[in-house]
Amino acid sequence: MTMHKTDICIVGSGISGLAAATFLRKEQPERSLLVLEKDERPGGAIRSYHSEGYLAEWGPHGFLDNREESRELINLAGLKKNTVTAPLGRFVRYLCLNGRLSMVPQTPSRILMAPLISWPEKLRILGDLQRPYYAGEPTVAQWVEHRFGPALLPFADAIYTGTYAGDITKLRIDGVMPRLRRLEQEHGSVLKALFSRMRARSRERKVAGQSKPGLPAMTSFTAGMEQFPLALAKLLHNASCLQLNTLVQGVRQHQDGWILNTERAEEYHCRHLVLALPINAALALMRAVLPEQPPPTEFLPEARIDSVLLGFGPEAAIPFGFGYLAPEQEKRFSLGALFSTHMFPERSPEGEQLLEILVGGRRHPERLQLSDNDMIEQAYADVRQLIALPKEPRFAAVLRPEAGIPQPEEGYLKLLAWREEVEKRHSNLHILGFGWKGIGLNEMVHEAKLLARTLAAKPMVSTEELKGIYV
Ligand SMILES: Cc1cc2nc3c(=O)[nH]c(=O)nc-3n(C[C@H](O)[C@H](O)[C@H](O)COP(=O)(O)OP(=O)(O)OC[C@H]3O[C@@H](n4cnc5c(N)ncnc54)[C@H](O)[C@@H]3O)c2cc1C
């Protein structure tokens, strides 16, 4: 049995694990640290697709550039010059309403003023100022209807289709918008809270002599999103801090540390264990680790999406913008589509355009069972009713990512409370990753930065000590 010893062991080399390791190495380059990854490639859900001059994404297409930690991580990866951006201020999104695409402005106040909502409906939205706090754990649909009336339901549906591929009749508002819920409770109204925050910020800017910041930009990389984890992984690999093809199968406590087993005759001993895994992968490992403190639920539902990629010449009349989303009430085949070459023009051969159509999600997992041909045919027929497209695409492919998006539905808040309790009782066990606190890449990087700070403040185990302990 081969035994490896390290101060910190991170399981998972998705963006959460890579970011935590990179931030920590920046603070403490001398600290002994190892990232273990089951796959032969790092990056987890982030993966780019290249074929016939088209560039598409299996997972995330981008993230907003309004988070300090993500900008820092881009710099640490040495990729500042490789970013490509699509500013929200220049782009619009579309909503499929009554069988056609309607432009949706980018800010809530402009949405309210847009003719998409009738005047009586606008008055009902203002009813939020008088509505009592919705106690308990309402679903997004229940909460939106209670506070603002039914007119905003298609908008909420589109937002949570675009982010979680979720079902607003199942997602819990406390799970997806915890801050907004706190504001609702503190101010008795969401609108009052938002107005008061806007006033406070404007006062702060005045005092600091700053002007109002513009809208952020959607950000990706010249070679696609995968360039980001690959660059981070390369740095860690060069420092001998990353090991691929290593599936962690079991974890057990030992003295004041942890022992990890893999499928090989090897053990990894560490003082600090970091699980940087999607929520369900972490739960699978944790059940056996802490039998006296089992998680309150075995599994959090996930939503999977497949992408149908279609390439066209300039004759396709794809409207300018990020793309569109279709709420469930429209009863369409596709969840929506991304106008990828409008966002990032280098994603197709010269003069061509790429559409990435999203299929499946929490509500329609059965559609993921279709063959490639059937899925392409149905997605194309659906989108052609909304956008003037030629009879045949020049290029077609289907991407079927394995990763599902964790859904903060019933039981999610109890899981969060359980994680907090576990981390309190085991100060050398740290849990972060996809679905724990949010699902967006910026949230993963934020959590990783917080963890790196926490770990950096803990005493370091020297190489000499490592030789002597855990034997
Ligand atoms: C289809 C899709 C679209 C998305 N779109 C966006 C978007 O547009 N914008 C955005 O901000 N976010 C988006 N996201 C979310 C984003 O991808 C995630 O926030 C992020 O990638 C999660 O990173 P992670 O490191 O926490 O988890 P993961 O990326 O899942 O990484 C976990 C890693 O752990 C490894 N692993 C698992 N079990 C073990 C084990 N036992 N031993 C060793 N290794 C193990 C896995 O192989 C994997 O590499 C999307 C996600 C999906 C699935």
The ligand as an SDF file (V2000), in Angstrom:
LIG
                    3D

 53 58  0  0  0  0  0  0  0  0999 V2000
  -25.1940   22.4620  -18.4370 C   0  0  0  0  0  0  0  0  0  0  0  0
  -24.6290   23.4720  -17.4670 C   0  0  0  0  0  0  0  0  0  0  0  0
  -24.6280   24.8210  -17.8130 C   0  0  0  0  0  0  0  0  0  0  0  0
  -24.0850   25.7610  -16.9270 C   0  0  0  0  0  0  0  0  0  0  0  0
  -24.0570   27.0790  -17.2980 N   0  0  0  0  0  0  0  0  0  0  0  0
  -23.4980   28.0010  -16.4790 C   0  0  0  0  0  0  0  0  0  0  0  0
  -23.3130   29.3530  -16.8970 C   0  0  0  0  0  0  0  0  0  0  0  0
  -23.6330   29.7110  -18.0380 O   0  0  0  0  0  0  0  0  0  0  0  0
  -22.7290   30.2260  -16.0250 N   0  0  0  0  0  0  0  0  0  0  0  0
  -22.3030   29.8460  -14.7830 C   0  0  0  0  0  0  0  0  0  0  0  0
  -21.7910   30.6820  -14.0340 O   0  0  0  0  0  0  0  0  0  0  0  0
  -22.4230   28.5710  -14.3730 N   0  0  0  0  0  0  0  0  0  0  0  0
  -23.0070   27.6460  -15.1850 C   0  0  0  0  0  0  0  0  0  0  0  0
  -23.0750   26.3350  -14.7980 N   0  0  0  0  0  0  0  0  0  0  0  0
  -22.5950   25.9820  -13.4570 C   0  0  0  0  0  0  0  0  0  0  0  0
  -21.0710   25.7910  -13.4200 C   0  0  0  0  0  0  0  0  0  0  0  0
  -20.6960   24.9050  -14.4190 O   0  0  0  0  0  0  0  0  0  0  0  0
  -20.7160   25.2670  -12.0340 C   0  0  0  0  0  0  0  0  0  0  0  0
  -20.9480   26.2710  -11.0690 O   0  0  0  0  0  0  0  0  0  0  0  0
  -19.2600   24.8470  -11.8560 C   0  0  0  0  0  0  0  0  0  0  0  0
  -18.7000   24.3070  -13.0000 O   0  0  0  0  0  0  0  0  0  0  0  0
  -19.1920   23.8480  -10.6960 C   0  0  0  0  0  0  0  0  0  0  0  0
  -17.8370   23.5870  -10.4040 O   0  0  0  0  0  0  0  0  0  0  0  0
  -17.4240   22.5760   -9.2420 P   0  0  0  0  0  0  0  0  0  0  0  0
  -15.9740   22.5170   -9.2470 O   0  0  0  0  0  0  0  0  0  0  0  0
  -18.1140   22.9470   -7.9890 O   0  0  0  0  0  0  0  0  0  0  0  0
  -18.0710   21.1780   -9.6790 O   0  0  0  0  0  0  0  0  0  0  0  0
  -17.7020   20.2800  -10.9360 P   0  0  0  0  0  0  0  0  0  0  0  0
  -17.4440   21.1200  -12.1120 O   0  0  0  0  0  0  0  0  0  0  0  0
  -18.7820   19.2610  -11.0330 O   0  0  0  0  0  0  0  0  0  0  0  0
  -16.3390   19.5840  -10.5330 O   0  0  0  0  0  0  0  0  0  0  0  0
  -16.2610   18.5260   -9.6130 C   0  0  0  0  0  0  0  0  0  0  0  0
  -15.0800   17.6550   -9.9870 C   0  0  0  0  0  0  0  0  0  0  0  0
  -14.9620   16.6270   -9.0260 O   0  0  0  0  0  0  0  0  0  0  0  0
  -14.6260   15.4080   -9.6840 C   0  0  0  0  0  0  0  0  0  0  0  0
  -15.0500   14.3110   -8.8060 N   0  0  0  0  0  0  0  0  0  0  0  0
  -16.3130   13.9330   -8.4960 C   0  0  0  0  0  0  0  0  0  0  0  0
  -16.3060   12.9070   -7.6240 N   0  0  0  0  0  0  0  0  0  0  0  0
  -15.0000   12.6210   -7.3850 C   0  0  0  0  0  0  0  0  0  0  0  0
  -14.3420   11.6630   -6.5660 C   0  0  0  0  0  0  0  0  0  0  0  0
  -15.0280   10.8070   -5.8050 N   0  0  0  0  0  0  0  0  0  0  0  0
  -12.9760   11.6310   -6.5690 N   0  0  0  0  0  0  0  0  0  0  0  0
  -12.2640   12.5120   -7.3170 C   0  0  0  0  0  0  0  0  0  0  0  0
  -12.8480   13.4380   -8.1050 N   0  0  0  0  0  0  0  0  0  0  0  0
  -14.1860   13.5000   -8.1270 C   0  0  0  0  0  0  0  0  0  0  0  0
  -15.4010   15.4900  -10.9900 C   0  0  0  0  0  0  0  0  0  0  0  0
  -14.8570   14.6240  -11.9590 O   0  0  0  0  0  0  0  0  0  0  0  0
  -15.2310   16.9630  -11.3400 C   0  0  0  0  0  0  0  0  0  0  0  0
  -14.0870   17.1860  -12.1110 O   0  0  0  0  0  0  0  0  0  0  0  0
  -23.5890   25.3570  -15.6700 C   0  0  0  0  0  0  0  0  0  0  0  0
  -23.5900   23.9970  -15.3260 C   0  0  0  0  0  0  0  0  0  0  0  0
  -24.1070   23.0630  -16.2160 C   0  0  0  0  0  0  0  0  0  0  0  0
  -24.0930   21.6040  -15.8420 C   0  0  0  0  0  0  0  0  0  0  0  0
  1  2  1  0
  2  3  1  0
  2 52  2  0
  3  4  2  0
  4  5  1  0
  4 50  1  0
  5  6  2  0
  6  7  1  0
  6 13  1  0
  7  8  2  0
  7  9  1  0
  9 10  1  0
 10 11  2  0
 10 12  1  0
 12 13  2  0
 13 14  1  0
 14 15  1  0
 14 50  1  0
 15 16  1  0
 16 17  1  0
 16 18  1  0
 18 19  1  0
 18 20  1  0
 20 21  1  0
 20 22  1  0
 22 23  1  0
 23 24  1  0
 24 25  2  0
 24 26  1  0
 24 27  1  0
 27 28  1  0
 28 29  2  0
 28 30  1  0
 28 31  1  0
 31 32  1  0
 32 33  1  0
 33 34  1  0
 33 48  1  0
 34 35  1  0
 35 36  1  0
 35 46  1  0
 36 37  1  0
 36 45  1  0
 37 38  2  0
 38 39  1  0
 39 40  1  0
 39 45  2  0
 40 41  1  0
 40 42  2  0
 42 43  1  0
 43 44  2  0
 44 45  1  0
 46 47  1  0
 46 48  1  0
 48 49  1  0
 50 51  2  0
 51 52  1  0
 52 53  1  0
M  END
$$$$
